[in-house]
Amino acid sequence: MEKNADIIMFAISEDMSTTANVMRLAADNLEYEDHVFVINSESLSTGIGLLVVEAAVMAKKGMEAKEIVDRIESLKPYVRASFVVDTLKYLHRGGRCSATSALVGSVFKIKPRIYVENGKMDAGKKYRGKIEKVILQYVHEMEQDLKTAKRDRVFITQTGCSTEVVKSVKDYLKNLNYFKEIIITNAGGVISSHCGPGTLGVLFIAGGTKFGPYDKQFDTNKNGIMEDDERAEEAAYIRHMVEQENIENSQEDDSDDEY
């Protein structure tokens, strides 16, 4: 590695782990803190992966570390990370649901949707039935959000699901004729240990009114592909919005100090 090279490090949500702080302490101990940028992803699994890939694309284009970090910070609220699980047993063992809920879930074959919001895992809609059917229902219910997402890529992340189930989800996403890339990955330790086998999630970066929806707003030639000049325009817009937010936050802090 080049001397004084900048390093961008992504950590699992600080509400779930102390990894980010460990990274900061390591940078301090090495007296390299001026060149290490630690990003609290406020996500997990391929929710982090989505941000890492975005950062890698920016770095390849020659963007400076600070500029990349600012843009990643603006993207973080738009990461959509959720999963459906086959059993509540592992959530109970991890302290994320009561023994009673786990027992009731087992009896009535309840399959909850686990999602990440503001850096924390929580339970959403509860499905019933066989996991193969539940997974497809879960994906179908996200169709509207998927069709307004950032087009570049979508992740299918799973642990212990059958090849047929994973293929059916991929085929469904492919038939939307929307995403440029569909990436299938195996879940890491956090998802696997907390959710157990038979877990599958579809993770993507959502569109929004503040920093998107990206392709619709900046795809000026309407070809569904973000060209380099269009990406540059998008990046400039997001930088402007981030700068405005920083100014507004600074003014609010000054106002608070006056009181």
N, C-alpha and C positions, 0 to 999 in steps of 0.2 A: 504494500500500500504506500502511496506517495506521502511524503512528509507533509503534515498540516492539512491532509485531505479531510474534507467534511464527511461526517457519517450521520445518516438518518436511521434511527432505530425505532421499530414498531413494537409496542408492548400490548399484551392482552389488557382489557379494561382494568383500571386501577381499583374498581369496585370488586373485582374478582381475584386480584393477585397483586403482589408487591413488585412484580417484575420491572415495571417502569422505574420505580425508585432505586432498585438494585442497579439498573443501567446508569442512572444518574450518579450514584455513589461510585461506581466503577470509573466513570469518566473523570470524576473529581480526584479519585485516588491516583489516576494516571496523569493528572494535570492536563487533561485534554478536553475539558468541559466547553471550551470556546468553539470546538469543532464538532461536538456531538449534539445532535438534535433528537431528543427522545419524544416520540409521539404516543400519547395515551390514546389508543385506537377507540376506546369506549365500545369495543366489540370483541369478538373471539373467532377462532377457526378461520374459514375463508372470508368472513367479514373483514378480518385483518388483511387477508390475501388480496381482496379487491383494492384496498388502499395501497398495498405494496406494489401491485402491478401498475397502478396509475402513477406512482412515484417513479418506478423504473422507466416508464415511457417518457416521463418528463425529463429524467436524468439523461436518457439517451439522446434527447433533443438539445442537451446542453444547458438546461435551466439550472440556476444556482440553488444551493441547498435551502436557503431561507425562503426563496420563492416557491420551491416545491412544498416546503412545510406549510406555508400560508395557504396554498391551494388545497393540500390534503386536509387541513383543519376545516376548510370550508366544505369539503366533501363529507366529512365524518357524519353529520346529521342525516345524510341521505343514504347511508349504508343500511340495507334491510337484511337482517340476519334472523332467521327463524328455522325451527325444526319441528317435526312431529315424532313422537316416541311411541314405541310399541307397548311399554309397560311403565308403571309408576315406581316399580321396585327400586330402580337405581336412583331416582330422584329422592325417594325416601331415605335410602342409605346415605345420600349426600346431604341430608338435612333440608331438602327443598320441598318436601311435602310430609304431612303427618302419616303415622301408621294407619290411622283410620282412612284417610284419603287413598292410600295405597291399597288397602284391603277392598274398599268400595270400587276403586278403579279396576282391580283384578276381577271382581265378581261381575261388573257390568261392562267389562272390556272397553274401558275409557282410554282414549289415546289423546293426550293433551298437545296443544301447539305451544312450544316454548319459543319465546322471542326475546331479543335484546333491545332494550330501550334505555337511553341515558346511561349506558354502561352497565346495566343490571339485567340479569335473567329473570323472566317472569313467565307465568302460565297464562295463555289466552284461551281461545276456543277449545272445547273438549269434544272430540269426535268419538263415535262408537262403531264397532265392527272390526273386521279384519284389517290388518295394517296395510295390505296391498290396496284395498279400496280407499282407506282413509288417506293414504299418501296422494293418490290421484285427486281426491276431493280437495285436499289442502292446496295442491298446485293449481287446480282449476279456479279456486276462489281468489287466487292472486292475479288472475289474467289481466284485469284492468291495470293494475299497478305494473305488471310486467311489460305491458304494451306502451307505457309512458316512461319506462326506465331508461337509464343510459345504455345505449345500444351495444357498446363495445364487447361486453362479456357478461355471462351469468354462470354461477357455480352451482353444481349439484354435489352436495357433500353428504356422505352417508357412512354408516357403520353397520355391517352385518345384514344389509338388505340383499335380496336376491338379484341376480343379473337381470331377470325379466322385469322386475319393478324399476330398477334404475334405467333400463332401456325404454320403458314406457314413459317415464318422466322426460327423458331426453327427446324422445319422438314427439311428445306433446310440445315441448319448447321449440323444437325444430319446426314444427308445423305452424307456429305463430309467425314464421318468416320475419322475425324481428331482430334477434341477436346475431351479431357477427361471429361470436364464438361461444360455444357451450362447453364448459370445462367440468369434468367429473373427477372428484377427489374423495379420498377416504378421510373420515374425521380424525382429528388428533386426540390427544389424551383427555382434554377437558370435556369435550362432547361425549366421547366414548365412555368415560367413567361416570359422568353425571346422568347420561341418558340411556346408555346400554345399547345392545344390538337391536336392529330393526328401526334405527333412527335415520331420517332423511330430511335434508333441508335444501331449499332453493334460495340462494343469496345473490343480491344484486344491488346496484346503486340506483336509487329512485330518482325520478324527475321531481321538479318542484318549481314554485313560482319565484324563488329568490335567486337560485343559481342554475336554473334550467327551466323546463326540460331541455337538455343540452342540444340534441340533434335538431329538434324543431326550431329552436331559437337561433342557432348559429349555422345550421346547414343551409347556407344562402342559395346554393344551386339546386337544392331539393332533390339530391340524388341518394339520400339516406346514408351517405358516407362523410365522415368529418375529414376534410382535406387539411393540409398543414396550415394554410392561411386562415381557415375557419377555426381550427384549434387555437391559433394565435389570438384571434379575436375573442374567443371564449376565455382564454387565459387572462387576457387584458381586462375583460369585464369582471372576472372573479377577483383579480388583484384589486381592482377599484373598489369592489364591494367590501373586501376584507379591510382595506385601508379606511374606508368610511366607518366600518364598525369599530375599528381601533380608535379612530378619532372620537366617535360618539361615546365609547366606553371610557376614554380618557377624560372627556368632559363631565361624564356622570361621576367619575371618581373625584374630580376636582370639586364638583358641587357638593358631594358628600363630605369632603374635608372641611368645607366652609361651615357646615353645621356641627 
